[in-house]
Amino acid sequence: MSEARTSPESALTAIPSPGSHPAPVGAEVEIWWSRVDVGNLSGSLRSELTSHLDPDRVAKIGRYRRPEDRDRGLAAHSLLRRVLSAVTGTPPPAVELGSFCISCDEQGHGKPYLRTGGTSQPVEINLSHSGEIVIVALAAPGVQVGVDVEQGRTVDWEAMRSSIFADQEWAATERRTDREHRRLFTWARKESSVKASGHGLSLPLRDVVTVEETDGTWSASMPAGVGRVAGADLDLAPDVAAAVAVLREQGWPEPPVLHQVQIGLAGG
Ligand SMILES: CC(C)(COP(=O)(O)OP(=O)(O)OC[C@H]1O[C@@H](n2cnc3c(N)ncnc32)[C@H](O)[C@@H]1OP(=O)(O)O)[C@@H](O)C(=O)NCCC(=O)NCCS
């Protein structure tokens, strides 16, 4: 299995001010991510992050029982809205988001999308959060994108094996000395693929089969009717496995651009 894509930048980036950041075009994909000290954010930071959200999201996050989950949700959705504000010029809480479940053909749940705001055709988005990491992917209009991150997980791999891995994927990880980390990357590849498609976990992960490409990227064959996915691993930090995928018949076009931002303090 290949190593993850290396981040082109290690310095923290400030989220650009509203309307000052160009939308991705063509095959460009941007990744915005942060390490967050979940469960320990200050009251003032929590208030600030809350001020970026819309009332429905604030209410939803308020129903999470654990402070870690609330902080993760606040950080992820604040990041999403601030990045979209940077592209569209709309203030973060006014950014209009919808969600659509392609499996049920219903609005109101499923993959989030940008409704309106400054661009003639909205940019495509996806979001993931796990452990201390929150991550947002941005792609040009019409480019279906999915992102997944795994961090801080203890996994019973033998128990998960049959539901997640195709036999050849499992065999490829068994040859590795860093096999548990590679399995997490394989998992992230598959989840980013089903998220790019919009179906999420209603597609069985075992039926999404990833293959290494010679340039270090990967592709995935999807269950019938969903098409193919091209993907790239994201090398964010040694304890993190993350991947981004786009629905696309051809290979991955150009490396995603990584932006690490600071939301609170936790070495990130
Ligand atoms: C969406 C899903 C893949 C999330 O996976 P996860 O590893 O638990 O969580 P992640 O942090 O990576 O991603 C969560 C984000 O994905 C996004 N998302 C939700 N549904 C999505 C979908 N169908 N496709 C792509 N992205 C989706 C949301 O932004 C969500 O953020 P939120 O939970 O803060 O609102 C998974 O929970 C799922 O597929 N659920 C629905 C399963 C299903 O049966 N759907 C069809 C019947 S309704």
The ligand as an ORCA input file, in Angstrom:
! r2SCAN-3c Opt
* xyz 0 1
  C     -22.917      9.926      6.946
  C     -22.076      8.848      7.554
  C     -21.240      8.221      6.452
  C     -21.194      9.510      8.611
  O     -20.117      8.722      8.953
  P     -19.287      8.945     10.305
  O     -17.959      8.304     10.088
  O     -20.084      8.502     11.454
  O     -19.145     10.498     10.483
  P     -18.220     11.598      9.792
  O     -17.758     12.464     10.872
  O     -17.206     11.041      8.858
  O     -19.264     12.394      8.861
  C     -20.353     13.087      9.418
  C     -20.803     14.139      8.438
  O     -21.046     13.578      7.154
  C     -22.019     14.381      6.503
  N     -23.009     13.463      5.943
  C     -24.157     13.008      6.485
  N     -24.762     12.152      5.629
  C     -23.973     12.057      4.545
  C     -24.065     11.326      3.326
  N     -25.084     10.511      3.053
  N     -23.070     11.467      2.418
  C     -22.027     12.272      2.677
  N     -21.885     12.995      3.813
  C     -22.854     12.877      4.737
  C     -22.581     15.346      7.529
  O     -21.972     16.598      7.326
  C     -22.109     14.763      8.836
  O     -21.856     15.748      9.813
  P     -22.789     15.868     11.123
  O     -22.929     14.473     11.666
  O     -22.012     16.753     12.043
  O     -24.053     16.441     10.638
  C     -22.928      7.721      8.209
  O     -23.362      8.122      9.472
  C     -24.154      7.362      7.371
  O     -24.040      6.963      6.235
  N     -25.360      7.487      7.919
  C     -26.596      7.234      7.171
  C     -26.787      5.770      6.834
  C     -28.030      5.431      6.068
  O     -28.484      4.350      6.228
  N     -28.595      6.334      5.208
  C     -29.726      5.997      4.347
  C     -31.024      5.883      5.007
  S     -31.683      7.403      5.674
*
